[in-house]
């Protein structure tokens, strides 16, 4: 049996949730199809800095900005940049201006989830394919064999979107950077030295075309990414089920680095590999009736501009507002949305690609110090 939905959002990440919430605020019903089994299926993890000009703008449109202010982690806007020998080159405290406050991704997701009417999300809905039916309508097939049709299909399903092929042949490409993600749990009790090294906000250690990116989390853990400039297959040569062997393989890339930095891997309680992919800068598509994309599905980029979540939320809000502003004319709404989406996504993707080259280039530390002390114009 096939069920029809006026608006189907594929993906219940921050962008899809924001779209559904802003539609709801404007009296428009949408249904989200999310592959995870439930809201508690996995921890969301990671801190996000939510920017005034995009992520916070989306939260205003969603009527949630006041509640967002309640989950901000005070002190999270602090920044510390060190070199391989542990020397601190940049240290900036949280000035409390609210321009880029830090929040826990899971708490932000819960804020959006709890703002939606019951039944908005269809959990455990893994999409296996989508096809056009004509007249702007689309059919979506799920892993359990069920199907739906939709008048408007919104692909908010991330890097490996099942909706994107309806619009574009583009596929994410490896950026040349791999992350090895670690967590140090109960930091103040079990890892006090590492906690002191990272501090209260965003920590960066750079040099020799590699580095560490880290945050203190709200659960008193330290969340760390060891970033390596390696070929795409390197992670496959490491057995990440053997934590001791995996740590040794990663630390071999940090020979000579200060022991406090190496401890972010050596003392870790978890270790997970991640390749960093991106869509081509300036990715766009021809206007196709009844379907569009937002967030990573539209403009996947490396994380080095800090814009991914912010853009996804703004995309969701802007799409919903365009739909509300063009009642009964979906194509006019999608045209208006995409006209703003494409240049916005291209600008951030270009910034992210440039930051990657800066941070992991031969003069990565020096150029990143210049960025933080004198601004982008110094480059």
C-alpha positions as a printed Julia matrix, in Angstrom:
379×3 Matrix{Float64}:
  0.0    0.0     0.0
  1.33   3.45   -0.93
  0.51   6.45    1.26
  0.54   9.96   -0.15
  2.01  12.99    1.65
  1.8   16.62    0.53
  5.34  17.31    1.85
  7.82  14.54    2.66
 11.15  15.41    4.27
 13.76  12.67    3.98
 16.12  12.95    6.94
 15.58  14.04   10.53
 18.83  15.93   11.11
 18.97  19.56   12.13
 18.06  20.83    8.66
 15.07  18.57    8.16
 13.8   19.24   11.67
 14.11  23.0    11.19
 12.21  22.84    7.92
  9.37  20.89    9.52
  9.26  23.21   12.54
  9.13  26.42   10.49
  6.46  24.9     8.26
  4.48  24.0    11.4
  4.83  27.54   12.76
  3.33  28.73    9.47
  0.43  26.28    9.61
  1.78  23.81    7.03
  2.02  20.09    7.72
  5.07  18.04    6.75
  6.21  14.5     7.55
  9.82  13.52    8.23
 11.16  10.07    7.36
 14.22   9.22    9.45
 16.35   6.08    9.16
 17.2    5.93   12.88
 14.92   3.68   14.92
 14.09   6.32   17.53
 15.21   9.61   18.99
 17.37   7.65   21.44
 18.92   5.31   18.87
 22.36   6.88   19.22
 24.07   9.74   20.97
 24.36  12.81   18.76
 27.57  14.07   20.34
 29.75  17.02   19.49
 29.53  20.73   20.24
 28.26  23.19   17.65
 28.82  26.93   17.45
 25.55  28.4    16.24
 26.16  31.56   14.26
 24.14  34.73   14.56
 23.82  35.23   10.8
 22.45  31.79    9.89
 21.83  29.15   12.58
 20.37  31.65   15.05
 18.37  33.29   12.27
 16.79  29.89   11.6
 15.96  29.47   15.28
 14.24  32.86   15.29
 12.12  31.74   12.34
 11.31  28.55   14.26
 10.22  30.52   17.33
 12.86  28.72   19.41
 15.59  31.28   19.97
 14.67  31.98   23.58
 14.73  28.26   24.39
 18.03  27.94   22.49
 19.58  30.55   24.78
 18.85  28.27   27.73
 21.06  25.45   26.4
 24.12  27.54   25.55
 27.34  26.33   27.17
 28.88  29.34   28.87
 32.54  29.79   28.03
 32.28  27.68   24.9
 33.34  30.49   22.55
 36.88  30.44   23.94
 39.61  29.45   21.45
 43.1   28.06   21.96
 45.64  27.34   19.2
 48.89  25.51   19.9
 51.81  24.16   17.92
 53.28  20.63   17.94
 55.55  21.5    20.89
 52.56  22.61   22.97
 53.34  26.33   22.75
 50.12  28.38   22.9
 49.99  30.83   19.98
 46.4   32.06   20.34
 44.29  32.18   23.49
 40.97  34.0    23.39
 38.39  33.86   26.14
 34.64  33.71   25.58
 33.59  37.36   25.36
 29.95  36.44   25.89
 28.71  38.41   22.89
 26.47  35.55   21.77
 27.63  35.74   18.16
 28.72  32.11   18.0
 27.66  30.39   21.23
 28.34  26.69   21.75
 25.59  24.13   22.32
 25.49  20.37   22.49
 24.25  18.94   19.18
 22.03  16.44   20.98
 20.38  19.12   23.09
 19.76  21.27   20.03
 18.26  18.31   18.19
 16.01  17.57   21.19
 14.86  21.2    21.22
 13.73  20.86   17.61
 12.25  17.37   18.07
 10.18  18.44   21.04
  8.8   21.42   19.13
  7.1   19.22   16.52
  3.6   17.74   16.76
  3.37  14.06   17.66
  3.54  11.85   14.6
  5.58  14.26   12.5
  8.5   11.83   12.34
  8.3    8.31   10.92
 11.22   6.55   12.56
 13.07   3.51   11.21
 12.43   4.62    7.62
 15.51   3.79    5.58
 15.17   5.03    2.01
 16.43   2.72   -0.72
 15.38   4.72   -3.75
 13.3    7.53   -5.19
 11.84   8.15   -8.65
  9.84  10.79  -10.47
  6.23  10.02  -11.34
  5.58  13.11  -13.43
  3.78  16.39  -12.69
  6.21  17.07   -9.83
  5.18  14.02   -7.83
  7.72  11.46   -6.58
  7.72   7.98   -5.15
 10.05   6.91   -2.34
 10.82   3.28   -1.5
 11.95   2.1     1.93
 13.99  -0.89    3.1
 10.9   -2.64    4.48
  9.35  -2.61    1.01
  6.83   0.13    1.7
  6.43   3.16   -0.56
  5.1    6.68   -0.31
  4.35   9.4    -2.82
  4.76  13.12   -2.28
  3.79  16.36   -3.96
  6.97  17.94   -2.61
 10.02  15.81   -1.79
 12.76  17.43    0.33
 16.13  15.69    0.51
 17.6   16.46    3.92
 19.37  13.11    4.07
 22.98  14.13    4.29
 26.21  13.36    2.47
 25.05  10.17    0.76
 21.57  11.43   -0.07
 19.17   9.06   -1.82
 17.23  12.06   -3.1
 20.17  13.9    -4.7
 20.33  11.6    -7.79
 16.91  12.94   -8.83
 18.62  16.3    -9.35
 22.34  15.82   -9.79
 24.98  13.26  -10.74
 27.46  14.81   -8.29
 28.96  12.55   -5.64
 31.02  13.49   -2.57
 34.78  13.21   -3.12
 37.5   12.59   -0.55
 39.12  15.87    0.54
 42.52  14.41    1.44
 41.87  14.69    5.18
 40.93  11.81    7.48
 39.81  12.17   11.08
 40.34   9.75   13.9
 37.74  10.66   16.5
 38.41  10.01   20.19
 36.67  10.66   23.5
 38.24  11.03   26.92
 35.45  10.34   29.42
 35.13  11.9    32.92
 37.8   14.38   31.96
 38.12  16.32   35.2
 38.48  13.12   37.23
 40.3   10.74   34.88
 42.06  13.08   32.45
 42.64  16.36   34.32
 45.83  17.24   32.42
 44.13  16.83   29.05
 41.16  18.84   30.32
 43.5   21.66   31.28
 45.24  21.54   27.9
 41.98  21.79   25.93
 40.35  24.39   28.17
 36.7   25.39   28.08
 36.18  26.09   24.38
 37.53  25.15   20.96
 41.07  23.75   20.9
 43.29  23.48   17.81
 46.75  21.94   17.59
 48.4   22.31   14.18
 51.68  21.59   12.42
 53.35  19.49    9.73
 50.09  19.14    7.72
 48.19  17.48   10.57
 46.63  18.41   13.87
 44.08  18.04   16.65
 40.66  19.67   16.94
 38.89  19.32   20.28
 36.07  20.52   22.52
 35.0   19.96   26.08
 31.51  18.45   26.02
 28.6   19.09   28.37
 28.94  15.55   29.82
 32.49  16.26   31.11
 34.13  14.39   28.25
 36.73  15.66   25.81
 35.82  15.14   22.15
 38.89  15.07   19.9
 39.57  14.75   16.19
 43.08  13.81   15.14
 43.27  15.17   11.58
 45.66  13.55    9.12
 46.54  14.42    5.53
 46.56  10.88    4.12
 45.47   8.96    1.07
 41.89   7.72    1.04
 42.8    4.12    1.8
 44.99   4.69    4.85
 42.21   4.17    7.38
 41.54   0.74    5.87
 45.05  -0.36    6.84
 44.28   0.15   10.55
 42.29  -2.29   12.73
 40.12   0.06   14.76
 38.65  -2.85   16.72
 42.09  -3.18   18.34
 42.29   0.1    20.24
 45.93  -0.25   21.24
 47.03  -0.97   17.67
 44.84   1.82   16.28
 46.25   4.34   18.74
 49.8    3.32   17.85
 49.05   3.72   14.13
 47.65   7.21   14.65
 50.39   8.31   17.03
 53.03   7.26   14.49
 51.88  10.36   12.57
 52.56  12.54   15.62
 56.11  11.52   16.44
 57.88  14.37   18.23
 54.68  16.13   19.26
 54.28  17.18   22.87
 53.18  14.36   25.15
 50.11  16.34   26.25
 48.9   16.39   22.64
 49.72  12.75   22.02
 47.74  11.9    25.18
 44.55  13.01   23.4
 44.87   9.76   21.47
 46.97   7.62   23.82
 44.58   8.02   26.77
 41.33   7.93   24.79
 38.41   5.73   25.81
 37.02   5.48   22.24
 38.56   5.66   18.77
 36.61   5.9    15.49
 37.83   6.58   11.91
 36.17   9.14    9.64
 37.01  10.24    6.11
 36.15  13.82    5.2
 34.26  14.21    1.93
 32.85  17.2     0.07
 30.68  17.96   -2.94
 32.18  20.2    -5.63
 32.27  23.85   -4.6
 29.35  25.54   -6.36
 27.26  22.36   -6.64
 23.86  23.19   -8.1
 21.17  21.67  -10.31
 18.5   22.65  -12.79
 15.1   23.42  -11.28
 13.25  20.11  -11.2
  9.54  20.1   -10.33
  8.53  18.85   -6.91
 11.94  18.15   -5.36
 14.83  19.99   -3.72
 17.72  19.5    -1.3
 19.03  21.14    1.84
 22.05  20.86    4.12
 24.75  18.31    3.34
 22.59  16.78    0.62
 22.87  20.1    -1.23
 26.34  21.39   -0.36
 28.4   18.89    1.65
 31.65  20.54    2.68
 34.54  19.85    5.02
 34.01  21.12    8.58
 36.76  23.75    8.49
 34.47  26.75    8.14
 32.15  25.57   10.92
 29.12  26.2     8.73
 27.58  22.77    8.04
 24.94  22.64   10.77
 24.28  26.37   10.56
 23.65  26.25    6.83
 21.45  23.17    7.13
 19.24  24.95    9.65
 19.1   28.14    7.59
 18.32  26.11    4.45
 15.45  24.41    6.28
 14.06  27.68    7.57
 14.43  29.51    4.24
 12.78  26.67    2.32
  9.85  26.59    4.73
  9.43  30.37    4.59
  9.49  30.28    0.79
  6.77  27.62    0.79
  4.69  29.7     3.19
  5.2   32.81    1.05
  3.96  31.09   -2.13
  0.79  29.23   -1.12
 -0.31  26.85   -3.84
  2.75  27.53   -6.0
  5.46  25.06   -5.04
  7.6   25.81   -8.08
  7.74  29.52   -7.3
  8.74  28.65   -3.74
 11.49  26.27   -4.84
 12.8   28.74   -7.4
 13.06  31.49   -4.8
 14.68  29.12   -2.28
 17.3   27.76   -4.68
 18.22  31.21   -6.02
 19.42  32.05   -2.5
 20.65  28.55   -1.61
 23.21  28.18   -4.4
 25.35  31.28   -3.8
 25.09  30.85   -0.03
 26.27  27.25   -0.18
 29.03  28.07   -2.68
 30.46  30.85   -0.51
 30.66  28.63    2.57
 31.99  25.63    0.64
 34.73  27.81   -0.84
 35.58  29.15    2.61
 35.74  25.61    3.98
 37.98  24.37    1.16
 40.28  27.36    1.62
 40.47  26.78    5.37
 41.39  23.14    4.79
 44.26  24.17    2.53
 45.36  26.8     5.03
 45.25  24.65    8.15
 46.87  21.58    6.61
 49.33  23.29    4.29
 53.08  23.57    4.85
 52.59  26.8     6.83
 49.34  25.73    8.44
 50.18  26.82   11.97
 51.59  30.19   10.94
 48.74  31.02    8.59
 46.1   29.96   11.12
 47.74  32.14   13.77
 47.59  35.02   11.27
 43.92  34.32   10.66
 43.03  34.48   14.35
 45.21  37.49   15.14
 44.78  39.73   12.08
 41.88  38.17   10.16
 41.48  36.59    6.71
 42.93  39.63    4.94
 46.37  38.67    6.24
 46.34  35.66    3.95
